[in-house]
Amino acid sequence: MLEEATQEPTANKRNFPCEQCGSALEYKPGSDTLHCKHCGHTQGIGGGSGDVQEHDFSQGLARARRGSASTMVQDGHTVQCEGCGAQTVVAGQAARCPFCGCPVVVEIKELGQALVPESVLPFGLDARQAKDRYEAWVGKLWFAPNDLKKLAHQHGMDGVYLPYWSYDSQTTTRYQGERGEYYYVTERYTDKDGNSQTREVRRTRWHPARGTVAVPFDDVLVCGSTTLPRALIERLEPWDLPELRSFEPAYLSGFAAERYKVGLEDGFKVAEERMIPKIREAIESDIGGDEQRIGSMQVAHAEVRFKHLLLPLWISSFRYKEKVYRFIVNARTGEVAGERPWSVIKIVCTVLAVIAVVVAIVLVSQRAQG
């Protein structure tokens, strides 16, 4: 059966007092302001798109700003989920893990200094808009357990910032391969009646090819989290990175932020993998012909730069038969991705119904022929 996580908030985040009444302010999705639910007052946030930091990769480890959890959030500390291992920066007591719904989280006393995010995409969708997309997604699922639709109406959404690396690179690739060119020959064959026939058969003539291609890359994204499957979070792309803001703690008000587990250098290895398909396309275009074979590639990177940023998503976690399923929403564009359980009973009933229909058709056909 489906198990709904408690509805308590994920954490008590940093408080920003209202200038008029002193109540706690929260970031208002889709704006650059903090909003007071008590008196309606709004206060601006100072981050601007012109202040987004980008660093030279070779000097990044030495020059990029480092800090602890309190650098991101005033009085911040890091808690770790004992279920999935997610490490999240909060400013108070964490009630549950947003990634798996586990109610047990423990504080990590010391993680040392880490690279601090210097830019952020603020939330553009609020919790209600994210939940609407969740319910619409559930409503379109085939063979879903009946309880899943009920859970879509009851379960809340957690707002979380995921850590990302963004890489730029000017690549130059030397390659060796082959260019295939089609030609046709006439072939004789004997048909099923024993008659001699002819037909045109396509063949491929291969020629050696080699060369160099230059392919620039801008803002190749790599998620610094390992909590969510890479294939799942990549389905939220593309992100509207031109709208990045310089990091301000106020953007985290009311939300949690996960700390990265994939470091800068390991992240670039993933970025290199993501660059390969586009490089291969450039090589195949350079080879030309009707078909292409790539034998070897030597990729060189120059002018590599990076940014460390936070990107927003809404997440809903639930358990079904002891397995955790997640539904996530790009909190900027509304793009959705999710994991889903299947109802074995519905699938079996459908298969049996199809078999029954086929058997009925066969029986009717046999009677008609008799």
Buried (B, 14 or more C-beta within 10 A) or exposed (E): EBEBBEEEBBBEBBBBEBEEEEBBBBBBBBBBBBBBEEEEBBBEBEBEEEBBBBBEBEEBEEEBBEEBBBBBBEEBBBBBBEBBBBBBBBBBEBBBBBBBBBBEBEEEEEBEEBBBBBBBBBBBBBBEBBBEBBEEBBEEBEBBBEBBEEBBEEBBBBBBBBBBBBBBBBBBBBBBBBBBEEEEEEEEEEEEEEEEEEEEEEEEEEEEBEEEBEBEBEBBBBBBBBBBEEEBBEBBEEBEBEEBBBBBBBBBBBBBBBBBBBEBEBBBEBBBEBBEEBBBEBBBEBBEBEEBBBEEBEBEBEEBBBBBBBBBBBBBBBBBEEEBBBBBBBBBBBBBBBBBBEBEEBEEEEEEEEEEEEEEEEEEEEEEEE
